[in-house]
Amino acid sequence: MVTKKKRRSESIGRRYLVTGGLGFIGSHLCGKLLSDGHEVVAIDDLSTGRIDNVKHLEGNPRFDYVIETVANEALLQNVCDNVDAVFHLAAGVGVMSVVQSPVHTIEATLYATEIVLHCASQADDRKVLITSSSEVYGKGTTVPFKEDDDMLFGPTTKSRWSYGCSKAIDEFLALAYHKELKLPVVIARLFNTVGPRQLGDYGMVLPRFVGQALRGGPIAVYGDGEQTRCFVHVIDVVDALCTLMHSDDAEGQVVNLGSDEEISINALAERVRERVNPDAEIAHVPYAEAYEEGFEDLRRRVPDLTRIRKLIGFKPTKSLDEIIDAVADELRMRRQKIEGL
């Protein structure tokens, strides 16, 4: 019989579960928690995560990972019983995944969150921080986006909106657990988190641009390129996630997390070309060719950061140029490693 671990004071090392812990953000979060003196157990099914992301952590005696789906409820319950809190990051990743694998994306998002909340509730109400997405704002036109804004999605015939709807249901379910069962939860809506270890395979624009520039171009801008986004370094994000986890005032809250420095995708492509490869050309690709016929995109995606600033004093520390350079350096090292094999 498993003896449930009692929760420990935040002043000493704690033990955390990170679902999706071998992914881009998850691996950085594991590293941050370990550097702060905590123990970490990561669960990842490698659908988008990579073992290479945590190779540098494997020798740490306070780190362990399990290659398994979060849907393995018996395993997850056992782990939840023996940790102090849960960071739930496991979900479908990227617009490309939504378009190409909508069944997996929806099921992986909804079912994983349901299982995590249930197991945390059964484990003496372990605190859960859920990473949601700016996709929940859908086609909202009131910019910057505030956490209490109405949601506006396109029709169900457009798979583009399924991910945002799935994440919105995740939020509803988490808040229901908090209201009805008193489970301590925090929801962080992430906006365009970027940095080393992120791949462009799933539609992530910045690593895709940098990779294309390093290969000589062209840098492919989807649509007219006048859509705008805000980019924040993954290190700033994981620092904020840890602070939110430890904030009593954040419990039961939905919080935007990102940068509010807005840039058009055309301007981003130019910035990448300037810093990575001035000889690379920039080409525009229709959405129908990049994704699917009838694909819809948001023109602007900018977070209102008032709430997170009041809660934890959040302010991004990395500039866009620093982010581009970090991504380029990591991709160069990865390419050199492959070519050296």
Rosetta blueprint (number, residue, H / E / L):
1 M L
2 V L
3 T L
4 K L
5 K L
6 K L
7 R L
8 R L
9 S L
10 E L
11 S L
12 I L
13 G L
14 R L
15 R E
16 Y E
17 L E
18 V E
19 T E
20 G L
21 G L
22 L L
23 G L
24 F H
25 I H
26 G H
27 S H
28 H H
29 L H
30 C H
31 G H
32 K H
33 L H
34 L H
35 S H
36 D L
37 G L
38 H L
39 E E
40 V E
41 V E
42 A E
43 I E
44 D E
45 D L
46 L L
47 S L
48 T L
49 G L
50 R L
51 I H
52 D H
53 N H
54 V H
55 K H
56 H H
57 L H
58 E L
59 G L
60 N L
61 P L
62 R L
63 F E
64 D E
65 Y E
66 V E
67 I E
68 E L
69 T L
70 V L
71 A L
72 N L
73 E H
74 A H
75 L H
76 L H
77 Q H
78 N H
79 V H
80 C H
81 D H
82 N L
83 V L
84 D L
85 A E
86 V E
87 F E
88 H E
89 L L
90 A L
91 A L
92 G L
93 V L
94 G L
95 V H
96 M H
97 S H
98 V H
99 V H
100 Q H
101 S L
102 P H
103 V H
104 H H
105 T H
106 I H
107 E H
108 A H
109 T H
110 L H
111 Y H
112 A H
113 T H
114 E H
115 I H
116 V H
117 L H
118 H H
119 C H
120 A H
121 S H
122 Q H
123 A L
124 D L
125 D L
126 R L
127 K E
128 V E
129 L E
130 I E
131 T E
132 S E
133 S E
134 S H
135 E H
136 V H
137 Y H
138 G E
139 K L
140 G L
141 T L
142 T L
143 V L
144 P L
145 F E
146 K L
147 E L
148 D L
149 D L
150 D L
151 M L
152 L E
153 F L
154 G L
155 P L
156 T L
157 T L
158 K L
159 S H
160 R H
161 W H
162 S H
163 Y H
164 G H
165 C H
166 S H
167 K H
168 A H
169 I H
170 D H
171 E H
172 F H
173 L H
174 A H
175 L H
176 A H
177 Y H
178 H H
179 K H
180 E H
181 L H
182 K L
183 L L
184 P L
185 V E
186 V E
187 I E
188 A E
189 R E
190 L E
191 F L
192 N L
193 T E
194 V E
195 G L
196 P L
197 R L
198 Q L
199 L L
200 G L
201 D L
202 Y L
203 G L
204 M L
205 V H
206 L H
207 P H
208 R H
209 F H
210 V H
211 G H
212 Q H
213 A H
214 L H
215 R L
216 G L
217 G L
218 P L
219 I E
220 A E
221 V E
222 Y E
223 G L
224 D L
225 G L
226 E L
227 Q L
228 T E
229 R E
230 C E
231 F L
232 V E
233 H E
234 V H
235 I H
236 D H
237 V H
238 V H
239 D H
240 A H
241 L H
242 C H
243 T H
244 L H
245 M H
246 H L
247 S L
248 D H
249 D H
250 A H
251 E L
252 G L
253 Q L
254 V E
255 V E
256 N E
257 L E
258 G L
259 S L
260 D L
261 E L
262 E E
263 I E
264 S E
265 I H
266 N H
267 A H
268 L H
269 A H
270 E H
271 R H
272 V H
273 R H
274 E H
275 R H
276 V H
277 N L
278 P L
279 D L
280 A L
281 E L
282 I E
283 A E
284 H E
285 V E
286 P L
287 Y H
288 A H
289 E H
290 A H
291 Y L
292 E L
293 E L
294 G L
295 F L
296 E L
297 D L
298 L L
299 R L
300 R E
301 R L
302 V L
303 P E
304 D L
305 L L
306 T H
307 R H
308 I H
309 R H
310 K H
311 L H
312 I H
313 G L
314 F L
315 K L
316 P L
317 T L
318 K L
319 S L
320 L H
321 D H
322 E H
323 I H
324 I H
325 D H
326 A H
327 V H
328 A H
329 D H
330 E H
331 L H
332 R H
333 M H
334 R H
335 R H
336 Q H
337 K H
338 I H
339 E H
340 G H
341 L L
